[in-house]
Amino acid sequence: MIKKANSLVQAGYDVFPCTPNGKPPITKNGYKDASNDPNIIKKWWSNNPQANIGLPTGSSSNLVVVDVDVKGNADGLNSLIQLEMEVGVLNTYAVSTPSGGMHYYFTHPNQPIKNRVGMRDGIDIRADGGYVLAVGSVIDDVAYTAIAPSISINPLPPKLLDLLTGKVAANDPSYRYPTERATYGVSEGSRNDSLFRLTSSLVGQGKQALQGG
């Protein structure tokens, strides 16, 4: 584990130890104690050889992580599908978590991004004031593993950045998938009628295009 911690330090990140087989920090001040000093790293992991590796998020590490959770009642996968329909595919470095979820890593945009729990059902944002467990950390004998190690950590999609910085409200219907925009604010009993009108309109537009209208 100390080799994995040192590899992150060599890549330019500060790290800190978390409890073996867990997420709570061992250090007194948590992520605030994160360091890239080889002597401190050696001391920490000599005292706790199986300690997991905490990686701060936010401006200090130039990281924002979209945390997709699927355990328990969390509906992270469906929320992820909906989010990608709204803001675009999350094409960036990603990590599978021991519980079956995913961490999507993005570069920090150099403006405040809040650490948020419950941005969507099963989706949290790890940013300023937060941290994640790094690749190589282990819970219940399952490691955090890079899904495609060769993919770079990319900037946040512009629409996702707008949502996270408050430039557009999370419930703004303009950031929703077309079928959801059509039923946004419509009572449940009237949604089929709204979708029928949307479909009819799209079909009509298609006919006009074919006829050169």
Backbone as JSON, one array per atom type, in Angstrom:
{
  "sequence": "MIKKANSLVQAGYDVFPCTPNGKPPITKNGYKDASNDPNIIKKWWSNNPQANIGLPTGSSSNLVVVDVDVKGNADGLNSLIQLEMEVGVLNTYAVSTPSGGMHYYFTHPNQPIKNRVGMRDGIDIRADGGYVLAVGSVIDDVAYTAIAPSISINPLPPKLLDLLTGKVAANDPSYRYPTERATYGVSEGSRNDSLFRLTSSLVGQGKQALQGG",
  "N": [[0.82, -1.21, 0.0], [2.0, 1.2, 0.68], [3.63, 1.62, -1.52], [1.77, 2.2, -3.48], [0.72, 4.55, -2.44], [2.98, 6.18, -2.59], [3.3, 6.26, -5.36], [1.21, 7.86, -6.15], [1.96, 10.23, -4.93], [4.26, 10.77, -6.42], [3.02, 11.33, -8.78], [2.09, 13.79, -8.29], [0.21, 14.29, -6.29], [-1.17, 14.93, -3.02], [-1.54, 12.79, -0.19], [-3.24, 10.82, 2.34], [-3.57, 8.62, 5.2], [-6.2, 6.21, 5.58], [-8.53, 4.26, 7.54], [-7.77, 0.75, 7.62], [-9.56, -1.34, 5.41], [-11.63, 0.47, 5.34], [-13.14, 3.82, 5.25], [-12.84, 6.1, 6.97], [-10.6, 8.71, 7.99], [-7.31, 8.24, 9.36], [-5.61, 10.14, 10.32], [-5.47, 13.04, 12.46], [-6.66, 15.46, 11.56], [-7.91, 14.66, 9.28], [-8.43, 14.91, 5.77], [-7.14, 17.32, 5.65], [-4.63, 16.95, 6.64], [-3.22, 15.84, 4.63], [-0.33, 14.9, 2.72], [2.75, 15.22, 0.8], [5.21, 14.52, 1.55], [7.86, 12.34, 1.62], [8.96, 11.21, 3.96], [6.95, 11.51, 5.86], [4.94, 10.05, 4.66], [6.15, 7.51, 4.74], [6.27, 7.1, 7.52], [3.54, 7.09, 8.25], [2.51, 4.8, 6.82], [4.18, 2.83, 7.71], [3.4, 2.55, 10.3], [0.79, 1.76, 9.87], [0.4, -0.51, 7.84], [-1.6, -1.56, 6.15], [-3.28, 0.5, 5.67], [-5.82, 2.31, 3.98], [-5.82, 4.58, 1.13], [-6.26, 7.92, 1.26], [-7.43, 10.52, -0.83], [-7.42, 13.85, -1.32], [-9.98, 16.0, -2.64], [-10.92, 18.77, -4.78], [-9.79, 22.23, -5.15], [-7.15, 22.19, -4.27], [-6.04, 19.77, -5.06], [-6.67, 19.75, -7.66], [-8.95, 18.35, -8.52], [-12.2, 17.09, -9.21], [-14.68, 14.88, -8.31], [-17.18, 12.79, -9.52], [-19.31, 10.86, -7.8], [-20.75, 7.84, -8.03], [-23.19, 5.9, -6.61], [-24.37, 2.66, -5.86], [-25.18, 0.94, -3.94], [-27.38, -0.5, -1.42], [-30.33, 1.39, -1.17], [-29.69, 3.19, -3.07], [-29.94, 4.77, -6.22], [-28.02, 5.08, -8.24], [-27.13, 4.37, -10.87], [-29.32, 4.71, -12.66], [-29.7, 7.41, -12.2], [-27.28, 8.34, -13.17], [-27.51, 7.73, -15.92], [-29.61, 9.48, -16.59], [-28.39, 11.91, -15.94], [-26.29, 11.99, -17.81], [-27.76, 12.18, -20.13], [-28.59, 14.76, -19.89], [-26.28, 16.39, -19.64], [-24.28, 15.38, -21.21], [-21.99, 12.73, -22.16], [-19.98, 11.32, -19.61], [-17.0, 11.44, -20.2], [-14.11, 10.51, -19.19], [-11.32, 9.83, -16.97], [-12.01, 6.99, -15.01], [-13.08, 5.11, -12.14], [-13.78, 1.95, -10.74], [-15.65, 1.1, -7.87], [-15.51, -0.74, -4.73], [-18.13, -1.38, -3.97], [-19.53, -1.6, -6.29], [-20.08, 0.73, -7.54], [-19.08, 3.84, -9.18], [-16.38, 6.14, -9.71], [-15.97, 9.17, -11.24], [-13.44, 11.05, -12.48], [-12.55, 14.46, -12.7], [-10.85, 17.42, -13.89], [-10.3, 20.25, -11.78], [-12.19, 23.27, -12.03], [-11.08, 25.7, -11.25], [-12.75, 27.43, -9.89], [-15.08, 27.9, -7.2], [-16.33, 24.79, -6.15], [-18.74, 23.06, -4.6], [-18.59, 20.48, -2.11], [-20.81, 17.95, -2.32], [-23.52, 16.05, -1.11], [-25.87, 13.89, -2.43], [-26.51, 15.1, -4.94], [-27.93, 14.06, -7.03], [-30.18, 11.27, -6.86], [-28.28, 8.86, -5.43], [-25.94, 9.97, -6.43], [-23.11, 11.72, -5.6], [-21.03, 14.64, -5.15], [-17.66, 15.05, -5.0], [-15.62, 17.43, -4.02], [-14.42, 20.66, -3.29], [-13.31, 20.54, -0.05], [-13.63, 17.82, 0.31], [-12.97, 14.24, -0.1], [-11.75, 11.2, -1.64], [-11.35, 7.61, -1.67], [-8.38, 6.33, -2.97], [-7.28, 4.67, -6.02], [-6.37, 1.29, -5.6], [-6.86, 1.18, -2.89], [-8.66, -0.85, -0.51], [-11.67, -2.52, 0.22], [-13.43, -4.89, 2.0], [-11.99, -6.93, 0.71], [-12.04, -6.18, -1.95], [-10.75, -4.14, -4.46], [-10.38, -0.63, -5.24], [-10.44, 0.18, -8.58], [-8.96, 1.22, -11.62], [-10.9, 1.83, -14.47], [-10.3, 2.3, -17.18], [-7.24, 2.81, -17.52], [-5.67, 4.34, -19.29], [-7.08, 6.54, -20.09], [-7.37, 10.04, -19.91], [-7.67, 12.49, -17.21], [-10.21, 14.6, -17.59], [-11.61, 17.93, -18.33], [-14.6, 19.17, -16.67], [-17.76, 18.52, -18.22], [-19.3, 21.25, -19.95], [-22.08, 21.78, -19.36], [-22.48, 20.32, -17.04], [-20.7, 21.61, -15.37], [-22.02, 24.08, -15.24], [-24.28, 23.31, -13.75], [-23.08, 22.57, -11.33], [-21.95, 24.9, -10.44], [-24.03, 26.56, -10.07], [-24.94, 28.13, -12.16], [-27.04, 27.37, -13.63], [-30.18, 26.24, -12.6], [-30.73, 23.22, -10.77], [-33.18, 22.11, -11.3], [-33.92, 23.13, -13.72], [-35.82, 23.02, -16.61], [-34.74, 23.19, -19.17], [-32.41, 21.8, -19.19], [-32.97, 19.18, -19.4], [-33.73, 15.88, -20.66], [-35.35, 15.54, -23.9], [-37.92, 14.15, -23.76], [-38.4, 14.31, -21.05], [-38.43, 17.05, -20.67], [-40.77, 17.62, -21.95], [-42.7, 16.67, -20.22], [-42.19, 17.98, -17.9], [-43.32, 19.48, -15.0], [-45.9, 18.76, -15.6], [-48.91, 17.24, -14.66], [-49.25, 13.88, -13.42], [-51.32, 12.4, -14.64], [-51.63, 13.61, -17.08], [-49.4, 13.22, -18.62], [-49.05, 11.29, -20.69], [-50.58, 12.39, -22.75], [-49.09, 14.73, -23.21], [-46.66, 13.67, -24.12], [-47.6, 12.42, -26.44], [-48.33, 14.64, -27.97], [-45.81, 15.8, -28.27], [-44.49, 13.8, -29.78], [-46.09, 13.79, -32.1], [-45.57, 16.35, -33.02], [-42.81, 16.18, -33.59], [-42.84, 14.24, -35.6], [-44.29, 15.62, -37.53], [-42.49, 17.71, -38.07], [-40.47, 16.23, -39.22], [-41.69, 15.31, -41.57], [-42.08, 17.73, -42.91], [-39.42, 18.44, -43.38], [-38.63, 16.43, -45.13], [-40.19, 17.06, -47.27], [-39.13, 19.37, -48.06], [-39.95, 21.56, -46.66]],
  "CA": [[0.0, 0.0, 0.0], [2.88, 2.38, 0.68], [4.08, 1.83, -2.9], [0.67, 2.85, -4.19], [0.67, 5.92, -1.93], [4.12, 6.9, -3.16], [3.09, 6.48, -6.8], [0.33, 9.03, -6.25], [2.8, 11.4, -4.59], [5.12, 11.02, -7.58], [2.17, 11.9, -9.82], [1.79, 15.17, -7.94], [-0.9, 14.4, -5.36], [-1.01, 14.72, -1.59], [-2.36, 11.67, 0.28], [-3.29, 10.61, 3.79], [-4.04, 7.26, 5.46], [-7.54, 5.95, 6.12], [-8.55, 2.99, 8.26], [-7.79, -0.44, 6.78], [-10.9, -1.85, 5.09], [-12.63, 1.49, 5.61], [-12.97, 5.14, 4.67], [-12.5, 7.18, 7.9], [-9.17, 9.05, 8.09], [-6.55, 7.93, 10.57], [-4.99, 11.38, 10.78], [-6.3, 13.85, 13.35], [-7.42, 16.46, 10.82], [-8.43, 14.1, 8.05], [-7.79, 15.27, 4.5], [-6.33, 18.52, 5.84], [-3.27, 16.53, 6.97], [-2.62, 15.19, 3.46], [1.07, 15.31, 2.53], [3.56, 14.57, -0.24], [6.53, 14.35, 2.14], [8.17, 10.91, 1.68], [9.2, 10.77, 5.33], [5.66, 11.41, 6.53], [4.26, 8.89, 4.06], [6.78, 6.31, 5.27], [5.86, 6.95, 8.92], [2.13, 6.72, 8.3], [2.24, 3.44, 6.37], [4.93, 1.9, 8.55], [2.55, 2.32, 11.48], [-0.46, 1.15, 9.43], [0.76, -1.0, 6.5], [-2.78, -1.85, 5.33], [-4.15, 1.68, 5.61], [-6.27, 2.76, 2.68], [-5.2, 5.83, 0.69], [-7.17, 9.02, 1.06], [-7.01, 11.48, -1.85], [-8.28, 15.04, -1.24], [-10.54, 16.57, -3.86], [-11.04, 20.22, -4.71], [-8.8, 23.04, -5.85], [-5.79, 21.87, -3.84], [-5.57, 18.62, -5.82], [-7.16, 19.92, -9.03], [-9.83, 17.22, -8.79], [-13.62, 16.99, -8.87], [-15.07, 13.48, -8.56], [-18.6, 12.43, -9.5], [-19.36, 9.59, -7.07], [-22.0, 7.14, -8.33], [-23.37, 4.85, -5.6], [-25.45, 1.72, -6.22], [-25.48, 0.01, -2.84], [-28.58, -0.19, -0.65], [-31.43, 1.93, -1.94], [-29.19, 4.21, -3.99], [-30.29, 4.51, -7.62], [-27.01, 5.85, -8.94], [-26.99, 4.07, -12.3], [-30.38, 5.41, -13.38], [-29.41, 8.84, -12.1], [-26.16, 8.6, -14.08], [-28.05, 7.74, -17.27], [-30.35, 10.72, -16.76], [-27.45, 13.03, -15.93], [-25.57, 12.02, -19.09], [-28.69, 12.69, -21.13], [-28.71, 16.21, -19.71], [-25.03, 17.16, -19.73], [-23.32, 14.71, -22.09], [-21.31, 11.55, -21.62], [-18.87, 11.61, -18.71], [-15.84, 10.83, -20.85], [-12.93, 10.88, -18.42], [-10.76, 8.74, -16.14], [-13.04, 6.48, -14.11], [-12.66, 4.05, -11.22], [-14.84, 1.13, -10.15], [-15.53, 1.03, -6.42], [-15.8, -2.08, -4.23], [-19.57, -1.63, -3.83], [-20.14, -1.69, -7.61], [-20.29, 2.07, -8.08], [-18.03, 4.41, -10.01], [-15.88, 7.49, -9.5], [-15.54, 9.85, -12.47], [-12.49, 12.1, -12.1], [-12.42, 15.61, -13.6], [-9.99, 18.5, -13.4], [-11.02, 21.32, -11.09], [-12.31, 24.41, -12.95], [-10.53, 26.93, -10.65], [-13.8, 28.22, -9.26], [-15.59, 27.07, -6.1], [-17.24, 23.66, -6.39], [-19.07, 22.53, -3.28], [-18.67, 19.06, -1.84], [-22.25, 17.8, -2.18], [-24.12, 14.73, -0.98], [-27.21, 13.85, -2.98], [-26.79, 15.96, -6.1], [-29.03, 13.27, -7.57], [-30.3, 10.03, -6.09], [-27.14, 7.97, -5.64], [-24.79, 10.68, -6.98], [-22.5, 12.77, -4.78], [-19.92, 15.37, -5.75], [-16.51, 15.21, -4.1], [-14.87, 18.59, -4.53], [-13.79, 21.45, -2.23], [-13.64, 20.06, 1.29], [-13.93, 16.4, 0.32], [-11.91, 13.3, -0.48], [-12.16, 9.86, -2.05], [-10.3, 6.6, -1.55], [-7.67, 6.24, -4.24], [-7.06, 3.36, -6.64], [-5.51, 0.44, -4.78], [-7.5, 1.0, -1.59], [-9.4, -2.11, -0.5], [-12.75, -2.72, 1.19], [-13.97, -6.25, 1.91], [-11.15, -7.68, -0.23], [-12.23, -5.68, -3.31], [-9.97, -2.91, -4.6], [-10.73, 0.44, -6.18], [-9.69, -0.19, -9.78], [-9.17, 2.08, -12.79], [-11.64, 1.14, -15.53], [-9.49, 2.44, -18.39], [-6.13, 3.62, -16.99], [-5.03, 5.21, -20.27], [-7.9, 7.72, -20.34], [-6.93, 11.19, -19.12], [-8.63, 13.21, -16.39], [-10.64, 15.68, -18.46], [-12.42, 18.98, -17.7], [-16.03, 18.92, -16.52], [-18.61, 18.97, -19.33], [-19.79, 22.61, -19.65], [-23.4, 21.8, -18.73], [-22.32, 19.83, -15.68], [-20.08, 22.72, -14.66], [-23.07, 25.05, -14.97], [-25.1, 22.79, -12.66], [-22.33, 22.54, -10.08], [-21.61, 26.27, -10.01], [-25.25, 27.32, -9.87], [-25.29, 28.98, -13.3], [-28.36, 26.91, -14.04], [-30.78, 25.51, -11.49], [-30.78, 21.77, -10.96], [-34.5, 21.73, -11.82], [-34.18, 23.87, -14.95], [-36.26, 22.05, -17.62], [-33.96, 23.26, -20.41], [-31.29, 20.88, -19.07], [-33.52, 17.84, -19.29], [-33.88, 15.14, -21.91], [-36.56, 16.04, -24.54], [-39.16, 13.58, -23.25], [-38.62, 14.8, -19.7], [-38.83, 18.45, -20.79], [-42.17, 17.67, -22.38], [-43.58, 16.36, -19.1], [-41.77, 18.71, -16.7], [-44.38, 20.32, -14.46], [-47.2, 18.26, -16.03], [-49.43, 16.27, -13.72], [-49.0, 12.52, -13.88], [-52.39, 11.93, -15.5], [-51.59, 14.28, -18.39], [-48.1, 13.04, -19.26], [-49.17, 10.57, -21.95], [-51.06, 13.35, -23.74], [-47.99, 15.62, -23.54], [-45.71, 12.93, -24.94], [-48.22, 12.21, -27.75], [-48.22, 15.89, -28.71], [-44.39, 15.96, -28.63], [-44.21, 12.86, -30.86], [-46.77, 14.28, -33.29], [-44.84, 17.53, -33.48], [-41.55, 15.75, -34.19], [-43.17, 13.58, -36.86], [-44.65, 16.67, -38.47], [-41.27, 18.39, -38.47], [-39.74, 15.34, -40.12], [-42.36, 15.31, -42.88], [-41.77, 19.0, -43.57], [-38.03, 18.4, -43.84], [-38.55, 15.56, -46.3], [-40.86, 17.71, -48.39], [-38.44, 20.63, -48.33], [-40.66, 22.64, -46.02]],
  "C": [[0.86, 1.26, 0.0], [3.42, 2.66, -0.72], [3.02, 2.56, -3.71], [0.53, 4.31, -3.74], [1.79, 6.75, -2.54], [3.95, 7.17, -4.66], [2.17, 7.67, -7.03], [1.1, 10.31, -5.93], [3.68, 11.77, -5.77], [4.33, 11.61, -8.74], [1.71, 13.32, -9.48], [0.67, 15.37, -6.94], [-0.44, 14.28, -3.91], [-1.94, 13.58, -1.18], [-2.35, 11.63, 1.8], [-3.87, 9.22, 4.05], [-5.46, 7.22, 6.01], [-7.53, 4.54, 6.73], [-8.5, 1.81, 7.29], [-9.21, -0.96, 6.61], [-12.0, -0.81, 5.37], [-12.28, 2.83, 4.99], [-12.57, 6.23, 5.67], [-11.01, 7.45, 7.95], [-8.57, 8.59, 9.41], [-5.98, 9.2, 11.17], [-5.99, 12.23, 11.56], [-7.2, 14.8, 12.58], [-7.88, 15.97, 9.45], [-7.67, 14.55, 6.82], [-6.91, 16.51, 4.62], [-4.88, 18.18, 6.19], [-2.56, 15.89, 5.78], [-1.24, 15.77, 3.15], [1.68, 14.61, 1.32], [4.99, 14.37, 0.24], [6.83, 12.86, 2.29], [8.39, 10.4, 3.09], [7.89, 10.61, 6.1], [4.88, 10.22, 5.99], [4.82, 7.59, 4.63], [6.34, 6.04, 6.71], [4.42, 6.46, 9.01], [1.93, 5.25, 7.95], [3.13, 2.4, 7.04], [4.12, 1.56, 9.79], [1.27, 1.59, 11.12], [-0.29, 0.61, 8.0], [-0.43, -1.25, 5.58], [-3.74, -0.67, 5.23], [-4.55, 1.99, 4.18], [-5.73, 4.15, 2.38], [-6.27, 6.88, 0.43], [-6.59, 10.03, 0.07], [-7.93, 12.69, -1.78], [-8.79, 15.45, -2.62], [-10.64, 18.09, -3.69], [-9.9, 20.94, -5.4], [-7.37, 22.66, -5.5], [-5.2, 20.71, -4.63], [-5.97, 18.68, -7.29], [-8.08, 18.77, -9.44], [-11.27, 17.51, -8.37], [-14.04, 15.57, -9.24], [-16.58, 13.35, -8.46], [-18.69, 11.01, -8.97], [-20.73, 8.95, -7.28], [-22.12, 5.92, -7.41], [-24.54, 3.97, -6.0], [-25.83, 0.82, -5.07], [-26.73, 0.46, -2.09], [-29.71, 0.27, -1.55], [-31.0, 2.98, -2.95], [-29.49, 3.81, -5.44], [-29.31, 5.24, -8.53], [-26.93, 5.6, -10.43], [-28.07, 4.76, -13.13], [-30.17, 6.91, -13.34], [-28.27, 9.23, -13.04], [-26.65, 8.67, -15.52], [-28.78, 9.06, -17.55], [-29.41, 11.92, -16.82], [-26.7, 13.14, -17.25], [-26.48, 12.46, -20.23], [-28.77, 14.21, -21.08], [-27.42, 16.95, -20.04], [-24.01, 16.57, -20.69], [-22.63, 13.57, -21.38], [-20.13, 11.97, -20.75], [-17.62, 10.87, -19.2], [-14.56, 11.29, -20.17], [-12.42, 9.65, -17.67], [-11.81, 8.3, -15.12], [-12.51, 5.29, -13.32], [-13.88, 3.28, -10.75], [-14.59, 1.0, -8.66], [-15.92, -0.36, -5.92], [-17.28, -2.4, -4.13], [-20.28, -1.75, -5.17], [-20.45, -0.34, -8.23], [-19.11, 2.53, -8.91], [-17.64, 5.8, -9.52], [-15.42, 8.04, -10.84], [-14.7, 11.06, -12.07], [-12.47, 13.2, -13.16], [-11.44, 16.62, -13.02], [-10.86, 19.59, -12.77], [-11.05, 22.57, -11.96], [-11.77, 25.73, -12.4], [-11.61, 27.94, -10.29], [-14.47, 27.33, -8.23], [-16.59, 26.01, -6.57], [-17.51, 23.01, -5.04], [-19.01, 21.0, -3.25], [-20.13, 18.77, -1.51], [-22.67, 16.34, -2.09], [-25.53, 14.82, -1.55], [-27.49, 14.87, -4.06], [-27.95, 15.37, -6.89], [-29.11, 12.02, -6.7], [-29.13, 9.11, -6.42], [-25.93, 8.64, -6.25], [-24.36, 11.8, -6.04], [-21.39, 13.44, -5.56], [-18.84, 15.54, -4.69], [-15.63, 16.31, -4.68], [-14.26, 19.34, -3.35], [-14.26, 20.97, -0.86], [-13.96, 18.58, 1.36], [-12.73, 15.53, 0.0], [-12.54, 12.01, -0.97], [-11.05, 8.89, -1.66], [-9.69, 6.38, -2.93], [-7.62, 4.8, -4.75], [-6.07, 2.56, -5.81], [-6.05, 0.24, -3.38], [-8.45, -0.19, -1.66], [-10.48, -2.09, 0.57], [-13.36, -4.09, 0.95], [-13.3, -7.05, 0.79], [-11.36, -7.28, -1.69], [-11.57, -4.32, -3.42], [-10.67, -1.9, -5.5], [-9.83, 0.27, -7.4], [-10.0, 0.75, -10.93], [-9.85, 1.28, -13.89], [-10.86, 1.17, -16.84], [-8.32, 3.37, -18.05], [-5.54, 4.61, -17.99], [-5.82, 6.49, -20.55], [-7.49, 8.84, -19.39], [-8.06, 11.7, -18.22], [-8.98, 14.49, -17.15], [-11.42, 16.75, -17.72], [-13.88, 18.55, -17.59], [-16.78, 19.32, -17.79], [-19.23, 20.32, -18.99], [-21.14, 22.64, -18.94], [-23.35, 21.28, -17.3], [-21.67, 20.91, -14.81], [-21.12, 23.77, -14.31], [-23.94, 24.6, -13.79], [-24.37, 22.89, -11.32], [-21.98, 23.93, -9.55], [-22.84, 27.14, -9.85], [-25.62, 28.25, -11.01], [-26.62, 28.58, -13.91], [-28.91, 26.09, -12.88], [-30.86, 24.03, -11.8], [-32.11, 21.31, -11.53], [-34.88, 22.49, -13.07], [-34.58, 22.91, -16.06], [-35.46, 22.1, -18.9], [-32.78, 22.32, -20.39], [-31.77, 19.44, -18.94], [-33.65, 17.2, -20.66], [-35.22, 15.52, -22.54], [-37.86, 15.48, -23.99], [-39.46, 14.07, -21.84], [-39.02, 16.27, -19.72], [-40.31, 18.55, -21.13], [-43.13, 17.42, -21.23], [-43.2, 17.09, -17.83], [-42.89, 19.63, -16.25], [-45.77, 19.87, -14.86], [-47.66, 17.2, -15.04], [-49.35, 14.88, -14.31], [-50.06, 12.03, -14.86], [-52.38, 12.53, -16.89], [-50.32, 14.02, -19.16], [-48.19, 12.32, -20.59], [-49.63, 11.5, -23.07], [-49.94, 14.28, -24.18], [-46.97, 14.93, -24.43], [-46.27, 12.66, -26.34], [-48.09, 13.47, -28.6], [-46.77, 16.15, -29.14], [-44.05, 15.07, -29.82], [-44.83, 13.34, -32.17], [-46.05, 15.47, -33.9], [-43.56, 17.14, -34.18], [-41.78, 15.05, -35.52], [-43.52, 14.6, -37.92], [-43.45, 17.43, -38.97], [-40.47, 17.55, -39.46], [-40.35, 15.32, -41.51], [-42.06, 16.61, -43.64], [-40.36, 19.01, -44.14], [-37.9, 17.56, -45.1], [-39.18, 16.21, -47.53], [-40.23, 19.04, -48.76], [-39.12, 21.81, -47.71], [-39.81, 23.37, -45.02]]
}
